[in-house]
Amino acid sequence: MSQVADVQSTTVPGELDRQNGMWMIIASANVGNNDFARAAKEIDRAIAKAGQAPRGVTTQVRGQVSALKQIFQRVGRRSGSGRGL
């Protein structure tokens, strides 16, 4: 995570999230005026660098990154380039 963010410990009101019966930890970020595609690649790189998740733990990138990747993959298949985020 330190590859793409400054992580600081702090206290916040507690919130436990569940989706489809699974507990979730959510990490979110605001990329501000930075290049969104570059941020998406850095997120993927940081997840890969973290290594394989423990048994029973999965990672998912959701939100705008996920939606844009799907769009670029569809456009790439149609154009034959397959390039994108």
Secondary structure in CASP SS format (residue, H / E / C, confidence):
PFRMAT SS
TARGET T0000
AUTHOR 0000-0000-0000
METHOD secondary structure of the structure
MODEL  1
M C 1.00
S C 1.00
Q C 1.00
V C 1.00
A C 1.00
D C 1.00
V C 1.00
Q C 1.00
S C 1.00
T C 1.00
T C 1.00
V C 1.00
P C 1.00
G C 1.00
E C 1.00
L C 1.00
D E 1.00
R E 1.00
Q E 1.00
N C 1.00
G C 1.00
M E 1.00
W E 1.00
M E 1.00
I C 1.00
I C 1.00
A C 1.00
S C 1.00
A C 1.00
N C 1.00
V C 1.00
G C 1.00
N C 1.00
N C 1.00
D C 1.00
F H 1.00
A H 1.00
R H 1.00
A H 1.00
A H 1.00
K H 1.00
E H 1.00
I H 1.00
D H 1.00
R H 1.00
A H 1.00
I H 1.00
A H 1.00
K H 1.00
A H 1.00
G C 1.00
Q C 1.00
A C 1.00
P C 1.00
R C 1.00
G C 1.00
V C 1.00
T C 1.00
T C 1.00
Q C 1.00
V C 1.00
R C 1.00
G C 1.00
Q H 1.00
V H 1.00
S H 1.00
A H 1.00
L H 1.00
K H 1.00
Q H 1.00
I H 1.00
F H 1.00
Q H 1.00
R H 1.00
V H 1.00
G H 1.00
R H 1.00
R H 1.00
S H 1.00
G C 1.00
S C 1.00
G C 1.00
R C 1.00
G C 1.00
L C 1.00
END
